[in-house]
Amino acid sequence: MAETRTGQDDRFPPQIPYIIGNEACERFSFYGMRNILTVFLIDYLLLTQIPDTEMRTTRAKALFHFFMFGVYWFPLVGGWLADRFFGKFRVILWLSLVYCAGHACLALFENSIPGFFTGLLLISVGSGGIKPCVAAMVGDQFTAKNKHLLKKIFAIFYWTINLGSLFASLFIPLALKKLGPAVAFGIPGVLMFVATFLFWLGRKHYVLVPPSGPNPHSFLRIVLSALSRKRPEAPAGAKSHWLDAALQRHPPEAVEGAKAVFRISGLMLPFVPFFWMLFDQKASTWVVQARSMDPYVGPLKFEPSQMQFINPALVMLLIPFLTAVVYPALQRAGMELTPLRRMPLGLAVGAVAYVIAGGYQVMMEHGTTLNIAWQLLPYIVLTVAEILVSTTGLEFAYTQAPREMKSVVQSIWLVCNATANIAVAIASELNVFTGAGQFFFYASFAAAAAVGMALVARRFVVRDYYQAPVPAPSEGAAPAAAPAT
């Protein structure tokens, strides 16, 4: 039986397949176009505009990271519109149509810079705008009866993302090579249309949480209140905080939530962007490096953009291995890798990946021809870094903020991504470093960030917030956040 004696329902809600199907197709569409973007800009769109190969490569990398900046900036807008005004369903559906229009522009305007860039802008708005809404909408479909299935469904959700990325990385670069840009960008466009259609099909089944409207005790309002008022005198023996001035207009729990956001920001914002500077360049700098390598691995020939399939394939293998084997083994040996240890370690590991790739570049600049299979090693190292930083960091940050501030924490995480990409875009545009120097340039920053984050983490006071248990008689009641001391 699906329903147990304790009142739990072991069935997934019937609307979940629509959302999972939507996510699988949408992720294929996004990674399909993203992973060939750098090569397309170099070999097609900018070919006649910028004859010099080195200058064209530099401009292509800059444009790629400007695009990625938009992808991570517009989630702030999409999440705000969904939470305050229109709800998640409408924002996802409307912006998915914008997303489809962007893909259509890429396929139709392969030879037009204004038309193609319009497509990139529309995809930034669409992809970025729905990013914070889809995963949250999955959680909205569960009640007290089946909330024990949430961990399983989000594991499926994460695997779906990587599965879409894996197949897109393998097949779309081949389509670009064999069939041309119109088809290579058209296939992801068709998948995005299918994603939108699947999402629309489930419209009568979704649980729709209405928008909350303006929040009188939002993070921004609390900060503005504190800045506009004089800080009150602290009681004897106690330390005052500048946000305490907001207590004149806001409840203590809201002000404490804002303080938590600043604590998390002090840990994340100065250091995490340096990881994303490394990670997102696997679709730009690492692809450019692969173009200079021998593409044949035995009888198989790999396109430079195809090597990105290694990352999602390894993620699906390494997360279960690290979680089930490595972390417990270290804990038994008395060397527990807490989140505050994993994140600085991940930054250091990411720096090692770039040192390895930089060493390859030095060898090639001195006349050595390397096989493209050599990129497997830095990809493995970078993927381990991703698991240590990315999957650990967002979950940890969420536990450190009350329920009312968790959306603000997600915004902080997205700002880290956006900041990283705009920094790389500007550095590429200014041509700060080229060749092997750029690998060591970014590795040195990541290593310094690892040291800095480790020092800050030593002083960070962990204050976990968990959802309070739901009493049995009121199964549908919304849980309240309670700090665990």
QUIPERA-V319296 format. One record per backbone hydrogen bond with DSSP energy under -0.5 kcal/mol. CO is the residue of the C=O (numbers start at 1). NH is the residue of the N-H. E is the energy in kcal/mol with one decimal. If there is no record, write none. Layout:
CO/NH/E, CO/NH/E
//
This chain:
2/4/-0.5, 2/10/-2.7, 4/7/-1.6, 8/4/-2.7, 8/10/-0.6, 13/16/-1.9, 15/18/-0.8, 15/19/-1.2, 16/20/-2.6, 17/21/-2.6, 18/22/-2.0, 19/23/-2.4, 20/24/-2.5, 21/25/-2.1, 22/26/-2.6, 23/27/-2.6, 24/28/-1.8, 25/29/-2.3, 26/30/-2.5, 27/31/-2.6, 28/32/-2.2, 29/33/-1.7, 30/34/-2.8, 31/35/-2.4, 32/36/-0.6, 33/37/-0.5, 34/37/-1.0, 34/38/-0.6, 36/40/-2.6, 37/41/-2.5, 38/42/-2.0, 39/43/-3.0, 40/44/-2.2, 40/45/-1.4, 41/46/-2.0, 44/47/-0.9, 46/50/-2.6, 52/56/-2.4, 53/57/-2.4, 54/58/-2.2, 55/59/-2.3, 56/60/-2.3, 57/61/-2.2, 58/62/-2.0, 59/63/-2.7, 60/64/-2.3, 61/65/-2.0, 62/66/-2.1, 63/67/-2.2, 64/68/-2.1, 65/69/-1.9, 66/70/-1.7, 67/71/-1.9, 68/72/-1.6, 69/73/-1.0, 70/74/-2.4, 73/76/-1.5, 73/77/-0.6, 74/78/-2.7, 75/79/-2.8, 76/80/-1.3, 77/81/-2.6, 78/82/-2.3, 79/83/-2.6, 80/84/-2.3, 81/85/-2.0, 81/86/-2.5, 81/87/-0.6, 82/87/-1.3, 83/212/-2.6, 83/213/-0.8, 87/91/-1.6, 88/92/-2.7, 89/93/-2.6, 90/94/-2.9, 91/95/-2.4, 92/96/-1.7, 93/97/-1.4, 94/98/-1.4, 95/99/-2.4, 96/100/-2.5, 97/101/-2.1, 98/102/-2.0, 99/103/-2.0, 100/104/-2.3, 101/105/-1.9, 102/106/-1.9, 103/107/-2.1, 104/108/-2.3, 105/109/-2.6, 109/112/-1.2, 111/113/-0.6, 112/116/-2.8, 113/117/-2.6, 114/118/-1.9, 115/119/-1.7, 116/120/-1.9, 117/121/-2.2, 118/122/-2.4, 119/123/-2.3, 120/124/-2.2, 121/125/-2.3, 122/126/-2.8, 123/127/-3.0, 123/128/-0.6, 124/128/-1.7, 125/129/-2.1, 126/130/-1.8, 127/131/-1.0, 128/132/-0.6, 130/133/-1.0, 130/134/-1.9, 131/135/-0.7, 132/136/-0.5, 133/137/-2.1, 134/138/-1.7, 135/139/-1.5, 136/140/-1.5, 137/141/-0.7, 138/141/-1.3, 139/142/-1.5, 143/146/-0.5, 143/147/-0.8, 145/9/-2.3, 146/149/-2.0, 147/150/-1.6, 149/153/-2.5, 150/154/-2.5, 151/155/-1.6, 152/156/-2.2, 153/157/-2.4, 154/158/-2.3, 155/159/-2.2, 156/160/-2.4, 157/161/-1.8, 158/162/-1.9, 159/163/-2.7, 160/164/-2.4, 161/165/-2.1, 162/166/-2.6, 163/167/-2.1, 164/168/-2.1, 165/169/-2.4, 166/170/-1.5, 167/171/-2.3, 168/172/-1.9, 168/173/-0.5, 171/175/-1.9, 172/176/-2.3, 173/177/-1.9, 174/178/-3.0, 175/179/-2.6, 175/180/-0.9, 176/180/-0.7, 180/184/-2.2, 181/185/-2.9, 182/186/-1.5, 183/187/-2.5, 184/188/-0.7, 185/189/-1.3, 186/190/-2.3, 187/191/-2.2, 188/192/-2.1, 189/193/-2.0, 190/194/-2.3, 191/195/-2.3, 192/196/-2.3, 193/197/-2.4, 194/198/-2.7, 195/199/-2.1, 196/200/-2.3, 197/201/-2.1, 198/202/-1.0, 199/202/-0.6, 200/203/-1.8, 202/205/-2.0, 202/206/-1.2, 206/208/-0.7, 207/209/-0.7, 208/210/-0.6, 214/216/-0.6, 215/218/-1.5, 218/222/-2.2, 219/223/-2.2, 220/224/-2.5, 221/225/-2.3, 222/226/-2.3, 223/227/-2.3, 224/228/-1.5, 226/229/-0.9, 235/238/-2.2, 241/244/-2.2, 242/245/-1.1, 243/246/-2.0, 244/247/-1.7, 245/248/-1.1, 246/249/-1.9, 246/250/-2.0, 251/254/-0.6, 251/255/-1.8, 252/256/-2.7, 253/257/-1.7, 254/258/-1.8, 255/259/-2.1, 256/260/-2.0, 257/261/-1.8, 258/262/-1.8, 259/263/-2.1, 260/264/-2.4, 261/265/-2.5, 262/266/-2.1, 263/267/-0.9, 264/267/-0.6, 264/268/-2.6, 265/269/-1.6, 265/270/-0.6, 268/271/-1.3, 268/272/-2.6, 271/274/-1.4, 271/275/-0.6, 272/275/-1.5, 272/276/-1.5, 273/277/-1.9, 274/278/-1.0, 275/278/-0.5, 275/279/-2.7, 276/280/-2.1, 278/281/-0.9, 279/282/-1.6, 280/283/-1.1, 281/284/-1.2, 281/286/-2.5, 284/288/-2.4, 285/289/-2.1, 286/290/-2.1, 287/291/-1.3, 289/292/-1.6, 290/293/-1.6, 293/295/-0.5, 294/372/-2.8, 295/297/-0.5, 295/302/-2.7, 296/298/-0.6, 297/300/-1.8, 300/297/-3.1, 300/302/-0.5, 303/306/-1.1, 303/307/-0.7, 304/307/-0.9, 305/308/-1.3, 306/309/-2.5, 307/310/-1.5, 308/311/-0.7, 308/312/-0.8, 309/313/-1.8, 310/314/-2.6, 311/315/-2.4, 312/316/-1.9, 313/317/-1.0, 314/318/-3.8, 315/319/-2.0, 317/321/-1.2, 318/322/-3.4, 319/323/-2.5, 320/324/-2.6, 321/325/-2.3, 321/326/-1.5, 322/327/-2.9, 325/329/-1.9, 326/330/-2.5, 327/331/-2.2, 328/332/-2.4, 329/333/-1.5, 330/335/-3.2, 331/334/-1.5, 336/338/-1.3, 338/341/-1.6, 338/342/-2.6, 339/343/-2.0, 341/345/-1.7, 342/346/-2.9, 343/347/-1.9, 344/348/-2.1, 345/349/-2.7, 346/350/-2.5, 347/351/-1.9, 348/352/-1.8, 349/353/-1.9, 350/354/-1.6, 351/355/-1.9, 352/356/-2.4, 353/357/-2.3, 354/358/-2.5, 355/359/-2.2, 356/360/-2.0, 357/361/-1.9, 358/362/-2.2, 359/363/-2.0, 360/364/-2.4, 361/365/-2.4, 362/366/-1.0, 363/366/-0.5, 363/368/-2.3, 364/367/-1.7, 368/370/-0.6, 370/294/-2.8, 371/374/-2.0, 372/375/-1.7, 373/376/-1.9, 374/377/-0.9, 374/378/-0.6, 375/379/-2.0, 376/380/-2.3, 377/381/-2.3, 378/382/-2.8, 379/383/-2.2, 380/384/-2.0, 381/385/-1.9, 382/386/-2.2, 383/387/-2.2, 384/388/-2.2, 385/389/-2.5, 386/390/-2.1, 386/391/-1.1, 387/392/-0.7, 389/393/-2.7, 390/394/-1.8, 391/395/-0.7, 392/396/-2.5, 393/397/-2.7, 394/398/-2.0, 395/399/-1.6, 396/400/-0.9, 397/400/-0.6, 398/401/-1.2, 399/465/-2.7, 402/405/-1.7, 403/406/-1.2, 405/409/-1.8, 406/410/-1.9, 407/411/-1.7, 408/412/-1.9, 409/413/-2.0, 410/414/-2.2, 411/415/-2.5, 412/416/-1.8, 413/417/-1.5, 414/418/-2.7, 415/419/-3.0, 416/420/-2.0, 417/421/-2.1, 418/422/-2.3, 419/423/-2.0, 420/424/-2.2, 421/425/-2.4, 422/426/-2.2, 423/427/-2.5, 424/428/-2.6, 425/429/-2.5, 426/430/-2.4, 427/432/-2.3, 428/431/-0.8, 434/437/-1.0, 435/438/-0.9, 435/439/-0.6, 436/439/-0.7, 436/440/-1.5, 437/441/-2.3, 438/442/-2.1, 439/443/-2.0, 440/444/-2.3, 441/445/-1.5, 442/446/-2.2, 443/447/-2.4, 444/448/-2.2, 445/449/-2.4, 446/450/-2.1, 447/451/-1.9, 448/452/-2.5, 449/453/-2.9, 450/454/-2.1, 451/455/-2.0, 452/456/-2.3, 453/457/-2.9, 454/458/-1.2, 455/459/-0.6, 456/459/-1.1, 456/460/-0.6, 457/460/-0.7, 460/462/-0.7, 464/484/-2.9, 466/482/-2.5, 469/471/-0.5, 471/474/-1.0, 472/475/-0.6, 474/477/-1.8, 475/144/-0.5, 480/468/-3.0, 482/466/-1.8, 483/485/-0.6
//
